[in-house]
């Protein structure tokens, strides 16, 4: 039993965030409070403010859909990227998610997921609970943004989790 627990801990430490969830599988629940929040959060900036005020970053073993994160109030980067891009897409924003691979132990995890919003002619991002206006013109520019130095590779997914761009550094 101790070996199983140790193996689980090792897997958590070395894999980190890296799950892919197709939001097309998500069905809106019949929860008036959740539906009201979705209506209220009609810009990426409002979504970022909401996540910063209401959610806590925490490693978890399962990927949470937007409603599960809303209920749990804590999750990992994958959960936040799903939540922010789902709601932004609901309000007709063009959204993407970028899965970033780093060298082992560089950022406490080998992988990180961020949400991306097309706002006018630029891309802005959601990194965990923070909305960041980076005014980037491309995904590569996002990756060269100051937060993500040292990446090995990245994969950009559209809202339906189709690969849009894959780059190895």
C-alpha positions in Angstrom: 0.0 0.0 0.0 2.9 2.4 0.8 4.3 1.8 -2.7 1.0 2.7 -4.3 0.7 5.9 -2.3 4.3 6.8 -3.1 3.7 6.1 -6.8 0.6 8.4 -6.8 2.6 11.2 -5.1 5.4 10.8 -7.7 3.0 10.9 -10.6 1.4 14.1 -9.2 4.8 15.8 -8.8 6.1 14.9 -12.2 3.0 15.3 -14.3 1.3 18.3 -12.9 -1.4 19.9 -15.1 -1.7 18.3 -18.4 -5.2 17.0 -19.0 -7.2 17.8 -22.1 -11.0 18.3 -21.8 -13.3 18.9 -24.7 -15.7 21.5 -23.6 -18.2 20.3 -26.2 -18.9 17.5 -23.6 -19.9 20.0 -20.9 -23.7 20.4 -20.4 -24.9 23.5 -18.5 -26.3 22.5 -15.2 -29.7 23.7 -14.0 -28.2 25.9 -11.3 -29.6 29.4 -11.1 -26.6 30.8 -9.3 -24.1 29.3 -11.8 -26.2 30.5 -14.8 -26.3 34.0 -13.3 -22.5 34.1 -12.8 -22.1 33.1 -16.5 -24.4 35.9 -17.6 -22.6 38.5 -15.4 -19.1 37.5 -16.5 -19.3 38.9 -20.0 -15.7 40.0 -20.5 -12.4 38.1 -20.0 -11.4 40.8 -17.5 -14.6 40.2 -15.4 -13.9 36.5 -15.5 -10.4 37.0 -14.3 -11.6 39.3 -11.5 -14.1 36.6 -10.5 -11.6 33.8 -10.5 -9.1 35.8 -8.5 -11.7 36.7 -5.8 -13.4 33.3 -5.6 -11.0 30.5 -6.4 -7.8 29.0 -5.0 -5.1 27.3 -6.9 -4.6 23.8 -5.7 -3.3 20.6 -7.3 -6.0 18.0 -7.8 -6.1 14.5 -9.2 -9.0 15.0 -11.6 -9.9 17.6 -14.2 -12.8 19.7 -13.2 -15.3 21.0 -15.7 -16.5 24.7 -15.3 -19.4 23.9 -13.0 -17.3 21.5 -10.7 -14.7 24.3 -10.3 -17.5 26.8 -9.5 -18.7 24.4 -6.7 -15.3 23.4 -5.4 -13.8 26.9 -5.5 -10.3 25.4 -6.0 -8.5 23.7 -8.8 -5.4 23.6 -11.0 -4.4 25.5 -14.1 -6.3 23.2 -16.4 -9.5 23.8 -14.4 -9.0 27.6 -14.6 -8.3 27.5 -18.3 -11.5 25.6 -18.9 -13.6 27.8 -16.7 -12.3 31.1 -18.3 -12.4 30.0 -21.9 -15.8 28.3 -21.5 -17.4 31.5 -20.2 -15.6 33.8 -22.6 -16.7 31.5 -25.5 -20.3 31.7 -24.2 -20.1 35.4 -24.7 -18.8 35.0 -28.3 -15.1 35.5 -27.6 -12.7 33.5 -29.7 -10.8 31.4 -27.2 -7.9 29.0 -27.1 -5.9 27.1 -24.5 -2.2 26.6 -24.6 -0.5 23.6 -23.0 3.1 24.5 -22.1 5.8 22.0 -21.4 8.7 23.0 -19.1 11.8 21.2 -18.0 11.2 19.1 -14.9 11.0 21.0 -11.6 11.3 24.4 -13.2 7.8 25.6 -12.2 6.8 22.8 -9.7 5.2 21.0 -12.6 6.3 19.9 -16.0 3.1 21.2 -17.7 1.0 24.4 -17.4 -2.2 25.4 -19.2 -3.4 28.9 -19.8 -6.6 30.4 -21.3 -6.3 32.8 -24.3 -8.9 35.3 -25.5 -8.9 37.1 -28.8 -9.9 40.7 -28.0 -10.0 42.9 -31.1 -6.7 42.4 -32.9 -4.8 41.0 -29.9 -4.6 38.0 -27.6 -4.8 38.3 -23.9 -4.4 35.5 -21.4 -5.7 34.0 -18.2 -2.9 32.5 -16.1 -4.5 30.5 -13.3 -6.6 33.1 -11.5 -5.2 36.2 -13.2 -6.4 38.0 -16.3 -3.4 39.5 -18.1 -3.6 42.1 -20.9 -0.4 41.2 -22.9 -1.7 42.6 -26.2 0.1 39.8 -28.1 -0.3 39.4 -31.9 0.5 35.7 -32.0 0.7 32.6 -29.9 4.5 32.6 -30.2 4.5 36.2 -28.8 2.4 35.0 -25.8 5.1 32.3 -25.2 7.8 34.9 -25.3 5.9 37.0 -22.9 7.9 37.4 -19.6 5.9 34.7 -17.7 6.9 31.7 -19.8 10.6 31.7 -20.3 12.3 28.3 -20.3 9.5 26.4 -22.1 10.4 23.3 -24.1 7.3 23.1 -26.2 3.7 24.3 -26.4 0.5 23.2 -28.1 -2.4 25.6 -28.9 -5.9 24.2 -28.8 -9.0 25.9 -30.2 -12.3 25.8 -28.2 -13.1 22.3 -29.5 -9.6 21.1 -28.5 -8.3 20.8 -32.1 -4.6 21.5 -32.3 -4.0 24.9 -33.9 -0.3 25.2 -33.4 2.5 23.0 -32.0 6.0 24.3 -31.5 9.1 22.7 -30.0 11.8 25.1 -28.7 
